[in-house]
Amino acid sequence: MFDSKNLDDLAKSLFASLPTSLQNFEKDIQQKFKEVLQTAFARLDLVTREEFDVQTKVLARTREKLDDLQRQLETLQSKNKVDK
């Protein structure tokens, strides 16, 4: 869901914003930041960029098919009116 390297980078950024007095506990604080971020992102039910791109392509193909079917239906309806 969310790349571990990105979580590490985000945890380090948060750590860097802490006062110097708290930076003595670097490993513990970074680990806690990482755990909190993982939990928060897990609750968000996010999708990866790859999953999003795949679904975007599927949606575009579906839209094209729908447009084709709409044109076919309109053609058949106009032929039906002429035949009557």
N, CA, C and O atoms as a GROMACS GRO file, in nm:
protein
  336
    1MET      N    1   0.083  -0.118   0.000
    1MET     CA    2   0.000   0.000   0.000
    1MET      C    3   0.088   0.125   0.000
    1MET      O    4   0.079   0.206  -0.092
    2PHE      N    5   0.172   0.141   0.101
    2PHE     CA    6   0.258   0.257   0.111
    2PHE      C    7   0.399   0.207   0.130
    2PHE      O    8   0.427   0.132   0.223
    3ASP      N    9   0.488   0.246   0.041
    3ASP     CA   10   0.625   0.199   0.039
    3ASP      C   11   0.696   0.223   0.172
    3ASP      O   12   0.685   0.331   0.231
    4SER      N   13   0.768   0.121   0.219
    4SER     CA   14   0.838   0.129   0.347
    4SER      C   15   0.942   0.242   0.345
    4SER      O   16   0.962   0.309   0.446
    5LYS      N   17   1.008   0.261   0.231
    5LYS     CA   18   1.107   0.368   0.221
    5LYS      C   19   1.040   0.504   0.240
    5LYS      O   20   1.096   0.592   0.305
    6ASN      N   21   0.922   0.520   0.183
    6ASN     CA   22   0.850   0.647   0.200
    6ASN      C   23   0.813   0.670   0.346
    6ASN      O   24   0.820   0.782   0.395
    7LEU      N   25   0.775   0.562   0.415
    7LEU     CA   26   0.744   0.575   0.558
    7LEU      C   27   0.868   0.614   0.636
    7LEU      O   28   0.862   0.700   0.725
    8ASP      N   29   0.981   0.552   0.602
    8ASP     CA   30   1.106   0.586   0.670
    8ASP      C   31   1.142   0.733   0.647
    8ASP      O   32   1.180   0.804   0.740
    9ASP      N   33   1.129   0.777   0.523
    9ASP     CA   34   1.160   0.917   0.491
    9ASP      C   35   1.068   1.013   0.566
    9ASP      O   36   1.113   1.116   0.617
   10LEU      N   37   0.940   0.979   0.572
   10LEU     CA   38   0.845   1.064   0.643
   10LEU      C   39   0.875   1.066   0.793
   10LEU      O   40   0.867   1.171   0.856
   11ALA      N   41   0.908   0.951   0.848
   11ALA     CA   42   0.942   0.944   0.990
   11ALA      C   43   1.068   1.026   1.020
   11ALA      O   44   1.075   1.094   1.122
   12LYS      N   45   1.166   1.022   0.930
   12LYS     CA   46   1.288   1.100   0.949
   12LYS      C   47   1.259   1.250   0.940
   12LYS      O   48   1.316   1.329   1.015
   13SER      N   49   1.170   1.287   0.850
   13SER     CA   50   1.133   1.429   0.839
   13SER      C   51   1.065   1.478   0.966
   13SER      O   52   1.093   1.587   1.015
   14LEU      N   53   0.975   1.395   1.018
   14LEU     CA   54   0.908   1.431   1.143
   14LEU      C   55   1.010   1.441   1.257
   14LEU      O   56   1.003   1.532   1.340
   15PHE      N   57   1.104   1.347   1.259
   15PHE     CA   58   1.207   1.347   1.363
   15PHE      C   59   1.292   1.474   1.355
   15PHE      O   60   1.325   1.534   1.457
   16ALA      N   61   1.326   1.514   1.234
   16ALA     CA   62   1.411   1.632   1.216
   16ALA      C   63   1.343   1.758   1.267
   16ALA      O   64   1.410   1.856   1.302
   17SER      N   65   1.211   1.758   1.273
   17SER     CA   66   1.139   1.876   1.320
   17SER      C   67   1.129   1.882   1.473
   17SER      O   68   1.080   1.981   1.529
   18LEU      N   69   1.174   1.777   1.540
   18LEU     CA   70   1.168   1.774   1.687
   18LEU      C   71   1.277   1.861   1.749
   18LEU      O   72   1.380   1.885   1.686
   19PRO      N   73   1.253   1.907   1.870
   19PRO     CA   74   1.358   1.981   1.941
   19PRO      C   75   1.481   1.893   1.961
   19PRO      O   76   1.470   1.771   1.971
   20THR      N   77   1.598   1.956   1.968
   20THR     CA   78   1.724   1.883   1.982
   20THR      C   79   1.725   1.794   2.106
   20THR      O   80   1.783   1.686   2.102
   21SER      N   81   1.663   1.837   2.213
   21SER     CA   82   1.663   1.758   2.337
   21SER      C   83   1.595   1.622   2.318
   21SER      O   84   1.632   1.526   2.386
   22LEU      N   85   1.498   1.613   2.229
   22LEU     CA   86   1.430   1.486   2.204
   22LEU      C   87   1.502   1.399   2.102
   22LEU      O   88   1.475   1.280   2.091
   23GLN      N   89   1.594   1.458   2.027
   23GLN     CA   90   1.662   1.383   1.923
   23GLN      C   91   1.761   1.280   1.978
   23GLN      O   92   1.816   1.201   1.902
   24ASN      N   93   1.784   1.282   2.109
   24ASN     CA   94   1.869   1.181   2.171
   24ASN      C   95   1.804   1.043   2.165
   24ASN      O   96   1.872   0.942   2.178
   25PHE      N   97   1.675   1.039   2.147
   25PHE     CA   98   1.601   0.913   2.142
   25PHE      C   99   1.565   0.878   1.998
   25PHE      O  100   1.456   0.828   1.970
   26GLU      N  101   1.658   0.903   1.909
   26GLU     CA  102   1.633   0.893   1.765
   26GLU      C  103   1.567   0.762   1.723
   26GLU      O  104   1.461   0.765   1.661
   27LYS      N  105   1.627   0.650   1.754
   27LYS     CA  106   1.574   0.521   1.707
   27LYS      C  107   1.432   0.496   1.758
   27LYS      O  108   1.344   0.458   1.681
   28ASP      N  109   1.411   0.518   1.887
   28ASP     CA  110   1.279   0.494   1.945
   28ASP      C  111   1.172   0.584   1.883
   28ASP      O  112   1.063   0.539   1.849
   29ILE      N  113   1.205   0.711   1.869
   29ILE     CA  114   1.107   0.806   1.816
   29ILE      C  115   1.077   0.776   1.670
   29ILE      O  116   0.960   0.778   1.629
   30GLN      N  117   1.180   0.749   1.590
   30GLN     CA  118   1.157   0.718   1.448
   30GLN      C  119   1.072   0.592   1.433
   30GLN      O  120   0.984   0.586   1.347
   31GLN      N  121   1.097   0.492   1.518
   31GLN     CA  122   1.019   0.369   1.512
   31GLN      C  123   0.872   0.397   1.548
   31GLN      O  124   0.782   0.345   1.483
   32LYS      N  125   0.850   0.478   1.649
   32LYS     CA  126   0.713   0.513   1.689
   32LYS      C  127   0.643   0.592   1.578
   32LYS      O  128   0.527   0.566   1.547
   33PHE      N  129   0.714   0.689   1.519
   33PHE     CA  130   0.656   0.764   1.407
   33PHE      C  131   0.614   0.668   1.295
   33PHE      O  132   0.505   0.679   1.240
   34LYS      N  133   0.703   0.575   1.264
   34LYS     CA  134   0.677   0.480   1.156
   34LYS      C  135   0.553   0.395   1.188
   34LYS      O  136   0.469   0.373   1.101
   35GLU      N  137   0.543   0.347   1.312
   35GLU     CA  138   0.428   0.265   1.352
   35GLU      C  139   0.298   0.344   1.344
   35GLU      O  140   0.197   0.295   1.294
   36VAL      N  141   0.302   0.467   1.393
   36VAL     CA  142   0.182   0.552   1.390
   36VAL      C  143   0.140   0.580   1.245
   36VAL      O  144   0.022   0.574   1.212
   37LEU      N  145   0.237   0.610   1.160
   37LEU     CA  146   0.207   0.637   1.019
   37LEU      C  147   0.151   0.514   0.949
   37LEU      O  148   0.055   0.525   0.872
   38GLN      N  149   0.210   0.397   0.976
   38GLN     CA  150   0.160   0.274   0.914
   38GLN      C  151   0.015   0.249   0.955
   38GLN      O  152  -0.068   0.213   0.871
   39THR      N  153  -0.015   0.267   1.082
   39THR     CA  154  -0.151   0.246   1.131
   39THR      C  155  -0.247   0.346   1.066
   39THR      O  156  -0.357   0.309   1.023
   40ALA      N  157  -0.206   0.470   1.060
   40ALA     CA  158  -0.293   0.573   1.001
   40ALA      C  159  -0.318   0.546   0.852
   40ALA      O  160  -0.431   0.556   0.806
   41PHE      N  161  -0.214   0.510   0.779
   41PHE     CA  162  -0.230   0.483   0.636
   41PHE      C  163  -0.312   0.357   0.612
   41PHE      O  164  -0.387   0.349   0.515
   42ALA      N  165  -0.298   0.259   0.699
   42ALA     CA  166  -0.376   0.135   0.684
   42ALA      C  167  -0.526   0.164   0.700
   42ALA      O  168  -0.608   0.104   0.631
   43ARG      N  169  -0.560   0.255   0.789
   43ARG     CA  170  -0.700   0.291   0.810
   43ARG      C  171  -0.758   0.372   0.694
   43ARG      O  172  -0.880   0.375   0.676
   44LEU      N  173  -0.673   0.436   0.617
   44LEU     CA  174  -0.721   0.519   0.506
   44LEU      C  175  -0.764   0.437   0.386
   44LEU      O  176  -0.831   0.490   0.296
   45ASP      N  177  -0.729   0.310   0.381
   45ASP     CA  178  -0.767   0.221   0.270
   45ASP      C  179  -0.721   0.280   0.136
   45ASP      O  180  -0.800   0.295   0.043
   46LEU      N  181  -0.592   0.313   0.129
   46LEU     CA  182  -0.535   0.374   0.009
   46LEU      C  183  -0.504   0.268  -0.096
   46LEU      O  184  -0.491   0.150  -0.065
   47VAL      N  185  -0.493   0.312  -0.220
   47VAL     CA  186  -0.449   0.223  -0.328
   47VAL      C  187  -0.317   0.276  -0.382
   47VAL      O  188  -0.284   0.394  -0.367
   48THR      N  189  -0.242   0.185  -0.443
   48THR     CA  190  -0.114   0.227  -0.500
   48THR      C  191  -0.138   0.303  -0.630
   48THR      O  192  -0.247   0.296  -0.687
   49ARG      N  193  -0.039   0.375  -0.675
   49ARG     CA  194  -0.046   0.447  -0.802
   49ARG      C  195  -0.071   0.348  -0.915
   49ARG      O  196  -0.149   0.375  -1.006
   50GLU      N  197  -0.005   0.232  -0.909
   50GLU     CA  198  -0.022   0.130  -1.013
   50GLU      C  199  -0.167   0.082  -1.019
   50GLU      O  200  -0.225   0.072  -1.128
   51GLU      N  201  -0.227   0.053  -0.903
   51GLU     CA  202  -0.367   0.010  -0.900
   51GLU      C  203  -0.459   0.120  -0.955
   51GLU      O  204  -0.554   0.091  -1.028
   52PHE      N  205  -0.431   0.243  -0.920
   52PHE     CA  206  -0.511   0.356  -0.968
   52PHE      C  207  -0.501   0.368  -1.120
   52PHE      O  208  -0.602   0.387  -1.187
   53ASP      N  209  -0.379   0.358  -1.172
   53ASP     CA  210  -0.359   0.369  -1.317
   53ASP      C  211  -0.430   0.257  -1.392
   53ASP      O  212  -0.489   0.281  -1.497
   54VAL      N  213  -0.424   0.135  -1.338
   54VAL     CA  214  -0.492   0.022  -1.402
   54VAL      C  215  -0.642   0.048  -1.406
   54VAL      O  216  -0.706   0.027  -1.510
   55GLN      N  217  -0.699   0.092  -1.296
   55GLN     CA  218  -0.843   0.116  -1.291
   55GLN      C  219  -0.883   0.233  -1.382
   55GLN      O  220  -0.993   0.232  -1.438
   56THR      N  221  -0.796   0.331  -1.396
   56THR     CA  222  -0.824   0.443  -1.487
   56THR      C  223  -0.832   0.393  -1.631
   56THR      O  224  -0.920   0.434  -1.706
   57LYS      N  225  -0.740   0.304  -1.668
   57LYS     CA  226  -0.742   0.247  -1.804
   57LYS      C  227  -0.866   0.161  -1.826
   57LYS      O  228  -0.928   0.166  -1.932
   58VAL      N  229  -0.903   0.082  -1.726
   58VAL     CA  230  -1.023  -0.002  -1.736
   58VAL      C  231  -1.146   0.088  -1.755
   58VAL      O  232  -1.232   0.059  -1.838
   59LEU      N  233  -1.153   0.193  -1.678
   59LEU     CA  234  -1.265   0.286  -1.689
   59LEU      C  235  -1.271   0.352  -1.827
   59LEU      O  236  -1.379   0.368  -1.884
   60ALA      N  237  -1.156   0.389  -1.880
   60ALA     CA  238  -1.152   0.452  -2.014
   60ALA      C  239  -1.200   0.354  -2.120
   60ALA      O  240  -1.277   0.392  -2.209
   61ARG      N  241  -1.156   0.227  -2.112
   61ARG     CA  242  -1.201   0.126  -2.209
   61ARG      C  243  -1.351   0.102  -2.196
   61ARG      O  244  -1.421   0.089  -2.297
   62THR      N  245  -1.399   0.096  -2.074
   62THR     CA  246  -1.542   0.076  -2.051
   62THR      C  247  -1.622   0.193  -2.108
   62THR      O  248  -1.728   0.174  -2.167
   63ARG      N  249  -1.571   0.313  -2.091
   63ARG     CA  250  -1.638   0.432  -2.144
   63ARG      C  251  -1.645   0.426  -2.297
   63ARG      O  252  -1.748   0.460  -2.356
   64GLU      N  253  -1.535   0.384  -2.361
   64GLU     CA  254  -1.533   0.370  -2.507
   64GLU      C  255  -1.638   0.270  -2.554
   64GLU      O  256  -1.710   0.294  -2.650
   65LYS      N  257  -1.644   0.156  -2.485
   65LYS     CA  258  -1.743   0.053  -2.521
   65LYS      C  259  -1.885   0.106  -2.504
   65LYS      O  260  -1.972   0.081  -2.588
   66LEU      N  261  -1.908   0.178  -2.396
   66LEU     CA  262  -2.040   0.236  -2.372
   66LEU      C  263  -2.077   0.335  -2.482
   66LEU      O  264  -2.191   0.335  -2.530
   67ASP      N  265  -1.982   0.418  -2.521
   67ASP     CA  266  -2.008   0.513  -2.629
   67ASP      C  267  -2.040   0.441  -2.760
   67ASP      O  268  -2.130   0.482  -2.833
   68ASP      N  269  -1.965   0.333  -2.790
   68ASP     CA  270  -1.992   0.254  -2.910
   68ASP      C  271  -2.132   0.194  -2.906
   68ASP      O  272  -2.206   0.199  -3.005
   69LEU      N  273  -2.168   0.138  -2.793
   69LEU     CA  274  -2.302   0.079  -2.779
   69LEU      C  275  -2.411   0.185  -2.793
   69LEU      O  276  -2.516   0.160  -2.852
   70GLN      N  277  -2.386   0.303  -2.740
   70GLN     CA  278  -2.483   0.413  -2.752
   70GLN      C  279  -2.503   0.450  -2.899
   70GLN      O  280  -2.616   0.472  -2.943
   71ARG      N  281  -2.392   0.458  -2.974
   71ARG     CA  282  -2.403   0.490  -3.117
   71ARG      C  283  -2.479   0.380  -3.192
   71ARG      O  284  -2.562   0.410  -3.278
   72GLN      N  285  -2.450   0.254  -3.159
   72GLN     CA  286  -2.520   0.143  -3.224
   72GLN      C  287  -2.670   0.149  -3.195
   72GLN      O  288  -2.752   0.129  -3.284
   73LEU      N  289  -2.704   0.176  -3.071
   73LEU     CA  290  -2.844   0.185  -3.032
   73LEU      C  291  -2.915   0.297  -3.108
   73LEU      O  292  -3.026   0.280  -3.157
   74GLU      N  293  -2.850   0.411  -3.116
   74GLU     CA  294  -2.909   0.524  -3.189
   74GLU      C  295  -2.928   0.490  -3.336
   74GLU      O  296  -3.029   0.527  -3.396
   75THR      N  297  -2.831   0.420  -3.395
   75THR     CA  298  -2.842   0.378  -3.536
   75THR      C  299  -2.960   0.284  -3.554
   75THR      O  300  -3.039   0.299  -3.647
   76LEU      N  301  -2.971   0.185  -3.466
   76LEU     CA  302  -3.082   0.090  -3.475
   76LEU      C  303  -3.217   0.159  -3.455
   76LEU      O  304  -3.314   0.128  -3.524
   77GLN      N  305  -3.223   0.252  -3.362
   77GLN     CA  306  -3.348   0.324  -3.338
   77GLN      C  307  -3.387   0.409  -3.459
   77GLN      O  308  -3.504   0.417  -3.494
   78SER      N  309  -3.289   0.472  -3.522
   78SER     CA  310  -3.322   0.553  -3.640
   78SER      C  311  -3.366   0.465  -3.757
   78SER      O  312  -3.455   0.503  -3.833
   79LYS      N  313  -3.305   0.347  -3.773
   79LYS     CA  314  -3.347   0.253  -3.877
   79LYS      C  315  -3.489   0.203  -3.849
   79LYS      O  316  -3.569   0.188  -3.941
   80ASN      N  317  -3.517   0.178  -3.723
   80ASN     CA  318  -3.649   0.130  -3.683
   80ASN      C  319  -3.756   0.235  -3.716
   80ASN      O  320  -3.866   0.199  -3.760
   81LYS      N  321  -3.727   0.361  -3.695
   81LYS     CA  322  -3.823   0.468  -3.726
   81LYS      C  323  -3.848   0.478  -3.876
   81LYS      O  324  -3.960   0.503  -3.919
   82VAL      N  325  -3.742   0.458  -3.955
   82VAL     CA  326  -3.755   0.465  -4.100
   82VAL      C  327  -3.840   0.349  -4.152
   82VAL      O  328  -3.920   0.366  -4.244
   83ASP      N  329  -3.823   0.231  -4.092
   83ASP     CA  330  -3.896   0.111  -4.134
   83ASP      C  331  -4.045   0.121  -4.102
   83ASP      O  332  -4.125   0.054  -4.167
   84LYS      N  333  -4.084   0.200  -4.008
   84LYS     CA  334  -4.225   0.208  -3.968
   84LYS      C  335  -4.305   0.287  -4.061
   84LYS      O  336  -4.425   0.303  -4.041
   0.00000   0.00000   0.00000
